[in-house]
Amino acid sequence: MSKNTKKTSGKVATLAAETLNSSASSAIAKSLAASALAQKGTDKQTSAEMEEIAGKVLGSDKYSEDTKALAASVLSQANKERGH
C-alpha cells in the first residue's frame, strides 16, 4: 500500500485548534479539524469516511473558506491508493 507522508502544517493546526475551541464552528468543521490535528506530526492518514466528507465540503458553496482549508488539508493526507 502506498503511504502518504504529508502532515498537517503549523498554520492548519492552529486553524484546527481555533475551530475546535469555537462554539460557532459546525460539527463538520470540528470533525475536519480533529482529523487534521490527529495527523500533525504523525504517519496517520485520512480515513475513507473523512475523505468523503472533505470532498463534499470542497464541492459545496455552503462552507466557509476556513472549513474548506481544513478539508483540503485532510484530503491531501488521504491514502493515495484510494485515489479520491
PDB file of N, CA, C and O in Angstrom:
ATOM      1  N   MET A   1       0.840  -1.173   0.000  1.00  0.00           N
ATOM      2  CA  MET A   1       0.000   0.000   0.000  1.00  0.00           C
ATOM      3  C   MET A   1       0.887   1.240   0.000  1.00  0.00           C
ATOM      4  O   MET A   1       1.855   1.309   0.758  1.00  0.00           O
ATOM      5  N   SER A   2       0.572   2.202  -0.828  1.00  0.00           N
ATOM      6  CA  SER A   2       1.318   3.442  -0.927  1.00  0.00           C
ATOM      7  C   SER A   2       0.991   4.354   0.249  1.00  0.00           C
ATOM      8  O   SER A   2      -0.176   4.638   0.516  1.00  0.00           O
ATOM      9  N   LYS A   3       2.001   4.801   0.932  1.00  0.00           N
ATOM     10  CA  LYS A   3       1.828   5.618   2.136  1.00  0.00           C
ATOM     11  C   LYS A   3       1.943   7.093   1.777  1.00  0.00           C
ATOM     12  O   LYS A   3       2.898   7.504   1.120  1.00  0.00           O
ATOM     13  N   ASN A   4       0.985   7.873   2.203  1.00  0.00           N
ATOM     14  CA  ASN A   4       1.022   9.313   2.018  1.00  0.00           C
ATOM     15  C   ASN A   4       1.736   9.893   3.230  1.00  0.00           C
ATOM     16  O   ASN A   4       1.271   9.728   4.358  1.00  0.00           O
ATOM     17  N   THR A   5       2.848  10.564   3.016  1.00  0.00           N
ATOM     18  CA  THR A   5       3.666  11.059   4.130  1.00  0.00           C
ATOM     19  C   THR A   5       3.409  12.523   4.467  1.00  0.00           C
ATOM     20  O   THR A   5       4.118  13.095   5.295  1.00  0.00           O
ATOM     21  N   LYS A   6       2.411  13.136   3.842  1.00  0.00           N
ATOM     22  CA  LYS A   6       2.099  14.537   4.150  1.00  0.00           C
ATOM     23  C   LYS A   6       1.581  14.652   5.579  1.00  0.00           C
ATOM     24  O   LYS A   6       0.915  13.753   6.092  1.00  0.00           O
ATOM     25  N   LYS A   7       1.903  15.776   6.206  1.00  0.00           N
ATOM     26  CA  LYS A   7       1.461  16.033   7.569  1.00  0.00           C
ATOM     27  C   LYS A   7       0.810  17.413   7.642  1.00  0.00           C
ATOM     28  O   LYS A   7       1.048  18.265   6.785  1.00  0.00           O
ATOM     29  N   THR A   8       0.004  17.623   8.649  1.00  0.00           N
ATOM     30  CA  THR A   8      -0.667  18.904   8.837  1.00  0.00           C
ATOM     31  C   THR A   8       0.363  19.989   9.151  1.00  0.00           C
ATOM     32  O   THR A   8       1.234  19.802  10.000  1.00  0.00           O
ATOM     33  N   SER A   9       0.256  21.112   8.466  1.00  0.00           N
ATOM     34  CA  SER A   9       1.169  22.235   8.701  1.00  0.00           C
ATOM     35  C   SER A   9       0.822  22.948  10.002  1.00  0.00           C
ATOM     36  O   SER A   9      -0.263  22.767  10.555  1.00  0.00           O
ATOM     37  N   GLY A  10       1.745  23.746  10.473  1.00  0.00           N
ATOM     38  CA  GLY A  10       1.502  24.519  11.689  1.00  0.00           C
ATOM     39  C   GLY A  10       0.338  25.485  11.533  1.00  0.00           C
ATOM     40  O   GLY A  10      -0.447  25.678  12.462  1.00  0.00           O
ATOM     41  N   LYS A  11       0.229  26.092  10.355  1.00  0.00           N
ATOM     42  CA  LYS A  11      -0.859  27.050  10.094  1.00  0.00           C
ATOM     43  C   LYS A  11      -2.222  26.355  10.159  1.00  0.00           C
ATOM     44  O   LYS A  11      -3.164  26.870  10.762  1.00  0.00           O
ATOM     45  N   VAL A  12      -2.314  25.189   9.537  1.00  0.00           N
ATOM     46  CA  VAL A  12      -3.574  24.446   9.543  1.00  0.00           C
ATOM     47  C   VAL A  12      -3.862  23.913  10.947  1.00  0.00           C
ATOM     48  O   VAL A  12      -5.017  23.882  11.373  1.00  0.00           O
ATOM     49  N   ALA A  13      -2.827  23.499  11.660  1.00  0.00           N
ATOM     50  CA  ALA A  13      -3.018  23.009  13.029  1.00  0.00           C
ATOM     51  C   ALA A  13      -3.573  24.116  13.923  1.00  0.00           C
ATOM     52  O   ALA A  13      -4.433  23.863  14.766  1.00  0.00           O
ATOM     53  N   THR A  14      -3.085  25.335  13.740  1.00  0.00           N
ATOM     54  CA  THR A  14      -3.599  26.474  14.509  1.00  0.00           C
ATOM     55  C   THR A  14      -5.061  26.722  14.167  1.00  0.00           C
ATOM     56  O   THR A  14      -5.882  26.928  15.062  1.00  0.00           O
ATOM     57  N   LEU A  15      -5.392  26.706  12.883  1.00  0.00           N
ATOM     58  CA  LEU A  15      -6.778  26.874  12.443  1.00  0.00           C
ATOM     59  C   LEU A  15      -7.648  25.760  13.029  1.00  0.00           C
ATOM     60  O   LEU A  15      -8.765  26.017  13.478  1.00  0.00           O
ATOM     61  N   ALA A  16      -7.144  24.539  13.026  1.00  0.00           N
ATOM     62  CA  ALA A  16      -7.896  23.404  13.559  1.00  0.00           C
ATOM     63  C   ALA A  16      -8.165  23.589  15.051  1.00  0.00           C
ATOM     64  O   ALA A  16      -9.278  23.342  15.515  1.00  0.00           O
ATOM     65  N   ALA A  17      -7.164  24.017  15.796  1.00  0.00           N
ATOM     66  CA  ALA A  17      -7.335  24.234  17.237  1.00  0.00           C
ATOM     67  C   ALA A  17      -8.362  25.328  17.504  1.00  0.00           C
ATOM     68  O   ALA A  17      -9.204  25.191  18.392  1.00  0.00           O
ATOM     69  N   GLU A  18      -8.294  26.411  16.738  1.00  0.00           N
ATOM     70  CA  GLU A  18      -9.266  27.504  16.883  1.00  0.00           C
ATOM     71  C   GLU A  18     -10.674  27.025  16.557  1.00  0.00           C
ATOM     72  O   GLU A  18     -11.634  27.403  17.229  1.00  0.00           O
ATOM     73  N   THR A  19     -10.796  26.197  15.534  1.00  0.00           N
ATOM     74  CA  THR A  19     -12.094  25.652  15.126  1.00  0.00           C
ATOM     75  C   THR A  19     -12.682  24.788  16.238  1.00  0.00           C
ATOM     76  O   THR A  19     -13.864  24.901  16.563  1.00  0.00           O
ATOM     77  N   LEU A  20     -11.857  23.933  16.813  1.00  0.00           N
ATOM     78  CA  LEU A  20     -12.339  23.057  17.881  1.00  0.00           C
ATOM     79  C   LEU A  20     -12.753  23.833  19.125  1.00  0.00           C
ATOM     80  O   LEU A  20     -13.636  23.398  19.865  1.00  0.00           O
ATOM     81  N   ASN A  21     -12.121  24.977  19.358  1.00  0.00           N
ATOM     82  CA  ASN A  21     -12.421  25.780  20.548  1.00  0.00           C
ATOM     83  C   ASN A  21     -13.551  26.782  20.338  1.00  0.00           C
ATOM     84  O   ASN A  21     -13.957  27.465  21.279  1.00  0.00           O
ATOM     85  N   SER A  22     -14.054  26.874  19.127  1.00  0.00           N
ATOM     86  CA  SER A  22     -15.096  27.844  18.817  1.00  0.00           C
ATOM     87  C   SER A  22     -16.490  27.229  18.921  1.00  0.00           C
ATOM     88  O   SER A  22     -16.767  26.185  18.330  1.00  0.00           O
ATOM     89  N   SER A  23     -17.347  27.878  19.666  1.00  0.00           N
ATOM     90  CA  SER A  23     -18.729  27.390  19.776  1.00  0.00           C
ATOM     91  C   SER A  23     -19.510  27.652  18.486  1.00  0.00           C
ATOM     92  O   SER A  23     -20.568  27.064  18.265  1.00  0.00           O
ATOM     93  N   ALA A  24     -18.985  28.531  17.643  1.00  0.00           N
ATOM     94  CA  ALA A  24     -19.662  28.863  16.387  1.00  0.00           C
ATOM     95  C   ALA A  24     -19.341  27.871  15.263  1.00  0.00           C
ATOM     96  O   ALA A  24     -19.998  27.888  14.223  1.00  0.00           O
ATOM     97  N   SER A  25     -18.349  27.016  15.461  1.00  0.00           N
ATOM     98  CA  SER A  25     -17.944  26.073  14.409  1.00  0.00           C
ATOM     99  C   SER A  25     -18.961  24.951  14.259  1.00  0.00           C
ATOM    100  O   SER A  25     -19.520  24.459  15.239  1.00  0.00           O
ATOM    101  N   SER A  26     -19.188  24.559  13.013  1.00  0.00           N
ATOM    102  CA  SER A  26     -20.125  23.466  12.733  1.00  0.00           C
ATOM    103  C   SER A  26     -19.515  22.122  13.127  1.00  0.00           C
ATOM    104  O   SER A  26     -18.309  22.008  13.345  1.00  0.00           O
ATOM    105  N   ALA A  27     -20.365  21.125  13.212  1.00  0.00           N
ATOM    106  CA  ALA A  27     -19.906  19.772  13.544  1.00  0.00           C
ATOM    107  C   ALA A  27     -18.958  19.249  12.476  1.00  0.00           C
ATOM    108  O   ALA A  27     -17.980  18.570  12.788  1.00  0.00           O
ATOM    109  N   ILE A  28     -19.242  19.561  11.224  1.00  0.00           N
ATOM    110  CA  ILE A  28     -18.370  19.098  10.134  1.00  0.00           C
ATOM    111  C   ILE A  28     -17.007  19.775  10.235  1.00  0.00           C
ATOM    112  O   ILE A  28     -15.976  19.124  10.068  1.00  0.00           O
ATOM    113  N   ALA A  29     -16.997  21.080  10.508  1.00  0.00           N
ATOM    114  CA  ALA A  29     -15.726  21.798  10.655  1.00  0.00           C
ATOM    115  C   ALA A  29     -14.919  21.197  11.805  1.00  0.00           C
ATOM    116  O   ALA A  29     -13.705  21.027  11.696  1.00  0.00           O
ATOM    117  N   LYS A  30     -15.593  20.879  12.899  1.00  0.00           N
ATOM    118  CA  LYS A  30     -14.896  20.302  14.050  1.00  0.00           C
ATOM    119  C   LYS A  30     -14.368  18.903  13.734  1.00  0.00           C
ATOM    120  O   LYS A  30     -13.284  18.540  14.191  1.00  0.00           O
ATOM    121  N   SER A  31     -15.100  18.127  12.977  1.00  0.00           N
ATOM    122  CA  SER A  31     -14.632  16.796  12.578  1.00  0.00           C
ATOM    123  C   SER A  31     -13.378  16.902  11.704  1.00  0.00           C
ATOM    124  O   SER A  31     -12.408  16.167  11.893  1.00  0.00           O
ATOM    125  N   LEU A  32     -13.420  17.824  10.754  1.00  0.00           N
ATOM    126  CA  LEU A  32     -12.259  18.034   9.886  1.00  0.00           C
ATOM    127  C   LEU A  32     -11.066  18.536  10.701  1.00  0.00           C
ATOM    128  O   LEU A  32      -9.930  18.115  10.481  1.00  0.00           O
ATOM    129  N   ALA A  33     -11.339  19.436  11.640  1.00  0.00           N
ATOM    130  CA  ALA A  33     -10.272  19.974  12.485  1.00  0.00           C
ATOM    131  C   ALA A  33      -9.636  18.863  13.318  1.00  0.00           C
ATOM    132  O   ALA A  33      -8.413  18.797  13.443  1.00  0.00           O
ATOM    133  N   ALA A  34     -10.457  18.006  13.877  1.00  0.00           N
ATOM    134  CA  ALA A  34      -9.942  16.898  14.682  1.00  0.00           C
ATOM    135  C   ALA A  34      -9.097  15.954  13.829  1.00  0.00           C
ATOM    136  O   ALA A  34      -8.051  15.484  14.275  1.00  0.00           O
ATOM    137  N   SER A  35      -9.537  15.682  12.631  1.00  0.00           N
ATOM    138  CA  SER A  35      -8.786  14.810  11.733  1.00  0.00           C
ATOM    139  C   SER A  35      -7.438  15.446  11.379  1.00  0.00           C
ATOM    140  O   SER A  35      -6.408  14.772  11.386  1.00  0.00           O
ATOM    141  N   ALA A  36      -7.453  16.736  11.073  1.00  0.00           N
ATOM    142  CA  ALA A  36      -6.211  17.439  10.732  1.00  0.00           C
ATOM    143  C   ALA A  36      -5.232  17.412  11.908  1.00  0.00           C
ATOM    144  O   ALA A  36      -4.042  17.155  11.723  1.00  0.00           O
ATOM    145  N   LEU A  37      -5.735  17.678  13.112  1.00  0.00           N
ATOM    146  CA  LEU A  37      -4.860  17.672  14.288  1.00  0.00           C
ATOM    147  C   LEU A  37      -4.317  16.277  14.588  1.00  0.00           C
ATOM    148  O   LEU A  37      -3.183  16.137  15.044  1.00  0.00           O
ATOM    149  N   ALA A  38      -5.112  15.259  14.337  1.00  0.00           N
ATOM    150  CA  ALA A  38      -4.666  13.890  14.577  1.00  0.00           C
ATOM    151  C   ALA A  38      -3.497  13.514  13.665  1.00  0.00           C
ATOM    152  O   ALA A  38      -2.738  12.592  13.963  1.00  0.00           O
ATOM    153  N   GLN A  39      -3.361  14.235  12.558  1.00  0.00           N
ATOM    154  CA  GLN A  39      -2.310  13.940  11.583  1.00  0.00           C
ATOM    155  C   GLN A  39      -1.101  14.871  11.719  1.00  0.00           C
ATOM    156  O   GLN A  39      -0.171  14.803  10.915  1.00  0.00           O
ATOM    157  N   LYS A  40      -1.115  15.722  12.718  1.00  0.00           N
ATOM    158  CA  LYS A  40       0.007  16.641  12.945  1.00  0.00           C
ATOM    159  C   LYS A  40       1.161  15.861  13.566  1.00  0.00           C
ATOM    160  O   LYS A  40       1.048  15.369  14.689  1.00  0.00           O
ATOM    161  N   GLY A  41       2.261  15.749  12.843  1.00  0.00           N
ATOM    162  CA  GLY A  41       3.442  15.098  13.372  1.00  0.00           C
ATOM    163  C   GLY A  41       3.353  13.592  13.501  1.00  0.00           C
ATOM    164  O   GLY A  41       4.117  12.993  14.259  1.00  0.00           O
ATOM    165  N   THR A  42       2.432  12.963  12.773  1.00  0.00           N
ATOM    166  CA  THR A  42       2.299  11.500  12.817  1.00  0.00           C
ATOM    167  C   THR A  42       2.235  10.951  11.400  1.00  0.00           C
ATOM    168  O   THR A  42       2.200  11.709  10.430  1.00  0.00           O
ATOM    169  N   ASP A  43       2.219   9.648  11.289  1.00  0.00           N
ATOM    170  CA  ASP A  43       2.079   8.994   9.984  1.00  0.00           C
ATOM    171  C   ASP A  43       0.645   8.593   9.701  1.00  0.00           C
ATOM    172  O   ASP A  43       0.386   7.858   8.748  1.00  0.00           O
ATOM    173  N   LYS A  44      -0.294   9.065  10.515  1.00  0.00           N
ATOM    174  CA  LYS A  44      -1.700   8.719  10.291  1.00  0.00           C
ATOM    175  C   LYS A  44      -2.170   9.289   8.962  1.00  0.00           C
ATOM    176  O   LYS A  44      -1.715  10.343   8.519  1.00  0.00           O
ATOM    177  N   GLN A  45      -3.097   8.561   8.335  1.00  0.00           N
ATOM    178  CA  GLN A  45      -3.693   9.017   7.087  1.00  0.00           C
ATOM    179  C   GLN A  45      -5.189   9.223   7.295  1.00  0.00           C
ATOM    180  O   GLN A  45      -5.788   8.679   8.223  1.00  0.00           O
ATOM    181  N   THR A  46      -5.763  10.005   6.427  1.00  0.00           N
ATOM    182  CA  THR A  46      -7.194  10.290   6.471  1.00  0.00           C
ATOM    183  C   THR A  46      -7.997   9.018   6.214  1.00  0.00           C
ATOM    184  O   THR A  46      -7.672   8.233   5.323  1.00  0.00           O
ATOM    185  N   SER A  47      -9.049   8.826   7.008  1.00  0.00           N
ATOM    186  CA  SER A  47      -9.931   7.675   6.811  1.00  0.00           C
ATOM    187  C   SER A  47     -10.776   7.879   5.561  1.00  0.00           C
ATOM    188  O   SER A  47     -10.926   9.000   5.075  1.00  0.00           O
ATOM    189  N   ALA A  48     -11.320   6.795   5.052  1.00  0.00           N
ATOM    190  CA  ALA A  48     -12.186   6.875   3.871  1.00  0.00           C
ATOM    191  C   ALA A  48     -13.406   7.746   4.154  1.00  0.00           C
ATOM    192  O   ALA A  48     -13.856   8.496   3.289  1.00  0.00           O
ATOM    193  N   GLU A  49     -13.935   7.642   5.365  1.00  0.00           N
ATOM    194  CA  GLU A  49     -15.112   8.443   5.742  1.00  0.00           C
ATOM    195  C   GLU A  49     -14.783   9.939   5.731  1.00  0.00           C
ATOM    196  O   GLU A  49     -15.556  10.741   5.208  1.00  0.00           O
ATOM    197  N   MET A  50     -13.645  10.311   6.305  1.00  0.00           N
ATOM    198  CA  MET A  50     -13.262  11.727   6.328  1.00  0.00           C
ATOM    199  C   MET A  50     -12.897  12.222   4.934  1.00  0.00           C
ATOM    200  O   MET A  50     -13.116  13.388   4.606  1.00  0.00           O
ATOM    201  N   GLU A  51     -12.343  11.334   4.117  1.00  0.00           N
ATOM    202  CA  GLU A  51     -12.056  11.679   2.727  1.00  0.00           C
ATOM    203  C   GLU A  51     -13.336  12.093   2.009  1.00  0.00           C
ATOM    204  O   GLU A  51     -13.371  13.097   1.297  1.00  0.00           O
ATOM    205  N   GLU A  52     -14.382  11.303   2.210  1.00  0.00           N
ATOM    206  CA  GLU A  52     -15.663  11.579   1.561  1.00  0.00           C
ATOM    207  C   GLU A  52     -16.247  12.905   2.048  1.00  0.00           C
ATOM    208  O   GLU A  52     -16.727  13.705   1.245  1.00  0.00           O
ATOM    209  N   ILE A  53     -16.207  13.137   3.351  1.00  0.00           N
ATOM    210  CA  ILE A  53     -16.720  14.393   3.919  1.00  0.00           C
ATOM    211  C   ILE A  53     -15.932  15.577   3.369  1.00  0.00           C
ATOM    212  O   ILE A  53     -16.518  16.577   2.955  1.00  0.00           O
ATOM    213  N   ALA A  54     -14.608  15.466   3.363  1.00  0.00           N
ATOM    214  CA  ALA A  54     -13.767  16.559   2.868  1.00  0.00           C
ATOM    215  C   ALA A  54     -14.070  16.863   1.405  1.00  0.00           C
ATOM    216  O   ALA A  54     -14.132  18.028   1.010  1.00  0.00           O
ATOM    217  N   GLY A  55     -14.257  15.832   0.612  1.00  0.00           N
ATOM    218  CA  GLY A  55     -14.580  16.032  -0.795  1.00  0.00           C
ATOM    219  C   GLY A  55     -15.900  16.761  -0.990  1.00  0.00           C
ATOM    220  O   GLY A  55     -16.019  17.623  -1.861  1.00  0.00           O
ATOM    221  N   LYS A  56     -16.890  16.415  -0.177  1.00  0.00           N
ATOM    222  CA  LYS A  56     -18.197  17.080  -0.264  1.00  0.00           C
ATOM    223  C   LYS A  56     -18.100  18.542   0.162  1.00  0.00           C
ATOM    224  O   LYS A  56     -18.730  19.409  -0.443  1.00  0.00           O
ATOM    225  N   VAL A  57     -17.313  18.816   1.200  1.00  0.00           N
ATOM    226  CA  VAL A  57     -17.128  20.195   1.661  1.00  0.00           C
ATOM    227  C   VAL A  57     -16.492  21.027   0.554  1.00  0.00           C
ATOM    228  O   VAL A  57     -16.940  22.139   0.274  1.00  0.00           O
ATOM    229  N   LEU A  58     -15.461  20.494  -0.068  1.00  0.00           N
ATOM    230  CA  LEU A  58     -14.770  21.242  -1.126  1.00  0.00           C
ATOM    231  C   LEU A  58     -15.660  21.481  -2.343  1.00  0.00           C
ATOM    232  O   LEU A  58     -15.476  22.463  -3.061  1.00  0.00           O
ATOM    233  N   GLY A  59     -16.614  20.597  -2.575  1.00  0.00           N
ATOM    234  CA  GLY A  59     -17.504  20.737  -3.719  1.00  0.00           C
ATOM    235  C   GLY A  59     -18.756  21.547  -3.449  1.00  0.00           C
ATOM    236  O   GLY A  59     -19.612  21.674  -4.324  1.00  0.00           O
ATOM    237  N   SER A  60     -18.876  22.095  -2.251  1.00  0.00           N
ATOM    238  CA  SER A  60     -20.077  22.827  -1.860  1.00  0.00           C
ATOM    239  C   SER A  60     -19.789  24.314  -1.665  1.00  0.00           C
ATOM    240  O   SER A  60     -18.680  24.705  -1.299  1.00  0.00           O
ATOM    241  N   ASP A  61     -20.799  25.123  -1.914  1.00  0.00           N
ATOM    242  CA  ASP A  61     -20.668  26.571  -1.712  1.00  0.00           C
ATOM    243  C   ASP A  61     -21.080  26.999  -0.310  1.00  0.00           C
ATOM    244  O   ASP A  61     -20.928  28.169   0.039  1.00  0.00           O
ATOM    245  N   LYS A  62     -21.595  26.083   0.497  1.00  0.00           N
ATOM    246  CA  LYS A  62     -22.161  26.490   1.781  1.00  0.00           C
ATOM    247  C   LYS A  62     -21.152  26.541   2.935  1.00  0.00           C
ATOM    248  O   LYS A  62     -21.499  26.970   4.036  1.00  0.00           O
ATOM    249  N   TYR A  63     -19.908  26.109   2.695  1.00  0.00           N
ATOM    250  CA  TYR A  63     -18.916  26.089   3.763  1.00  0.00           C
ATOM    251  C   TYR A  63     -17.959  27.275   3.663  1.00  0.00           C
ATOM    252  O   TYR A  63     -17.696  27.789   2.576  1.00  0.00           O
ATOM    253  N   SER A  64     -17.449  27.695   4.811  1.00  0.00           N
ATOM    254  CA  SER A  64     -16.525  28.833   4.866  1.00  0.00           C
ATOM    255  C   SER A  64     -15.166  28.460   4.274  1.00  0.00           C
ATOM    256  O   SER A  64     -14.858  27.285   4.072  1.00  0.00           O
ATOM    257  N   GLU A  65     -14.372  29.479   4.006  1.00  0.00           N
ATOM    258  CA  GLU A  65     -13.023  29.248   3.493  1.00  0.00           C
ATOM    259  C   GLU A  65     -12.177  28.488   4.511  1.00  0.00           C
ATOM    260  O   GLU A  65     -11.352  27.659   4.129  1.00  0.00           O
ATOM    261  N   ASP A  66     -12.370  28.760   5.797  1.00  0.00           N
ATOM    262  CA  ASP A  66     -11.622  28.042   6.836  1.00  0.00           C
ATOM    263  C   ASP A  66     -11.965  26.560   6.834  1.00  0.00           C
ATOM    264  O   ASP A  66     -11.080  25.711   6.939  1.00  0.00           O
ATOM    265  N   THR A  67     -13.254  26.250   6.714  1.00  0.00           N
ATOM    266  CA  THR A  67     -13.673  24.848   6.676  1.00  0.00           C
ATOM    267  C   THR A  67     -13.109  24.171   5.434  1.00  0.00           C
ATOM    268  O   THR A  67     -12.690  23.015   5.490  1.00  0.00           O
ATOM    269  N   LYS A  68     -13.099  24.881   4.326  1.00  0.00           N
ATOM    270  CA  LYS A  68     -12.539  24.322   3.089  1.00  0.00           C
ATOM    271  C   LYS A  68     -11.032  24.119   3.203  1.00  0.00           C
ATOM    272  O   LYS A  68     -10.494  23.167   2.638  1.00  0.00           O
ATOM    273  N   ALA A  69     -10.346  25.002   3.925  1.00  0.00           N
ATOM    274  CA  ALA A  69      -8.903  24.836   4.128  1.00  0.00           C
ATOM    275  C   ALA A  69      -8.628  23.574   4.935  1.00  0.00           C
ATOM    276  O   ALA A  69      -7.694  22.831   4.634  1.00  0.00           O
ATOM    277  N   LEU A  70      -9.441  23.332   5.958  1.00  0.00           N
ATOM    278  CA  LEU A  70      -9.299  22.101   6.744  1.00  0.00           C
ATOM    279  C   LEU A  70      -9.580  20.881   5.876  1.00  0.00           C
ATOM    280  O   LEU A  70      -8.863  19.882   5.941  1.00  0.00           O
ATOM    281  N   ALA A  71     -10.628  20.970   5.062  1.00  0.00           N
ATOM    282  CA  ALA A  71     -10.987  19.854   4.184  1.00  0.00           C
ATOM    283  C   ALA A  71      -9.863  19.557   3.196  1.00  0.00           C
ATOM    284  O   ALA A  71      -9.541  18.395   2.946  1.00  0.00           O
ATOM    285  N   ALA A  72      -9.275  20.596   2.642  1.00  0.00           N
ATOM    286  CA  ALA A  72      -8.177  20.403   1.681  1.00  0.00           C
ATOM    287  C   ALA A  72      -6.980  19.736   2.345  1.00  0.00           C
ATOM    288  O   ALA A  72      -6.347  18.860   1.757  1.00  0.00           O
ATOM    289  N   SER A  73      -6.673  20.148   3.565  1.00  0.00           N
ATOM    290  CA  SER A  73      -5.560  19.540   4.292  1.00  0.00           C
ATOM    291  C   SER A  73      -5.829  18.063   4.559  1.00  0.00           C
ATOM    292  O   SER A  73      -4.966  17.213   4.339  1.00  0.00           O
ATOM    293  N   VAL A  74      -7.022  17.773   5.030  1.00  0.00           N
ATOM    294  CA  VAL A  74      -7.397  16.385   5.334  1.00  0.00           C
ATOM    295  C   VAL A  74      -7.343  15.536   4.062  1.00  0.00           C
ATOM    296  O   VAL A  74      -6.838  14.414   4.081  1.00  0.00           O
ATOM    297  N   LEU A  75      -7.860  16.070   2.975  1.00  0.00           N
ATOM    298  CA  LEU A  75      -7.882  15.322   1.719  1.00  0.00           C
ATOM    299  C   LEU A  75      -6.477  15.103   1.173  1.00  0.00           C
ATOM    300  O   LEU A  75      -6.203  14.065   0.571  1.00  0.00           O
ATOM    301  N   SER A  76      -5.589  16.063   1.374  1.00  0.00           N
ATOM    302  CA  SER A  76      -4.221  15.917   0.871  1.00  0.00           C
ATOM    303  C   SER A  76      -3.464  14.815   1.611  1.00  0.00           C
ATOM    304  O   SER A  76      -2.437  14.332   1.133  1.00  0.00           O
ATOM    305  N   GLN A  77      -3.971  14.421   2.772  1.00  0.00           N
ATOM    306  CA  GLN A  77      -3.311  13.394   3.576  1.00  0.00           C
ATOM    307  C   GLN A  77      -4.003  12.031   3.458  1.00  0.00           C
ATOM    308  O   GLN A  77      -3.793  11.138   4.278  1.00  0.00           O
ATOM    309  N   ALA A  78      -4.822  11.899   2.432  1.00  0.00           N
ATOM    310  CA  ALA A  78      -5.559  10.653   2.219  1.00  0.00           C
ATOM    311  C   ALA A  78      -4.645   9.563   1.673  1.00  0.00           C
ATOM    312  O   ALA A  78      -3.562   9.835   1.154  1.00  0.00           O
ATOM    313  N   ASN A  79      -5.101   8.339   1.801  1.00  0.00           N
ATOM    314  CA  ASN A  79      -4.398   7.190   1.259  1.00  0.00           C
ATOM    315  C   ASN A  79      -4.361   7.311  -0.265  1.00  0.00           C
ATOM    316  O   ASN A  79      -5.408   7.391  -0.908  1.00  0.00           O
ATOM    317  N   LYS A  80      -3.173   7.326  -0.834  1.00  0.00           N
ATOM    318  CA  LYS A  80      -3.012   7.521  -2.285  1.00  0.00           C
ATOM    319  C   LYS A  80      -3.712   6.443  -3.103  1.00  0.00           C
ATOM    320  O   LYS A  80      -4.214   6.723  -4.191  1.00  0.00           O
ATOM    321  N   GLU A  81      -3.751   5.230  -2.600  1.00  0.00           N
ATOM    322  CA  GLU A  81      -4.348   4.131  -3.365  1.00  0.00           C
ATOM    323  C   GLU A  81      -5.853   4.187  -3.460  1.00  0.00           C
ATOM    324  O   GLU A  81      -6.449   3.571  -4.344  1.00  0.00           O
ATOM    325  N   ARG A  82      -6.486   4.939  -2.533  1.00  0.00           N
ATOM    326  CA  ARG A  82      -7.943   5.075  -2.637  1.00  0.00           C
ATOM    327  C   ARG A  82      -8.289   6.011  -3.781  1.00  0.00           C
ATOM    328  O   ARG A  82      -9.395   5.963  -4.318  1.00  0.00           O
ATOM    329  N   GLY A  83      -7.334   6.870  -4.156  1.00  0.00           N
ATOM    330  CA  GLY A  83      -7.461   7.701  -5.352  1.00  0.00           C
ATOM    331  C   GLY A  83      -8.608   8.658  -5.360  1.00  0.00           C
ATOM    332  O   GLY A  83      -9.167   8.921  -6.425  1.00  0.00           O
ATOM    333  N   HIS A  84      -8.988   9.192  -4.231  1.00  0.00           N
ATOM    334  CA  HIS A  84     -10.095  10.138  -4.148  1.00  0.00           C
ATOM    335  C   HIS A  84      -9.698  11.432  -4.641  1.00  0.00           C
ATOM    336  O   HIS A  84     -10.503  12.363  -4.649  1.00  0.00           O
TER     337      HIS A  84
END
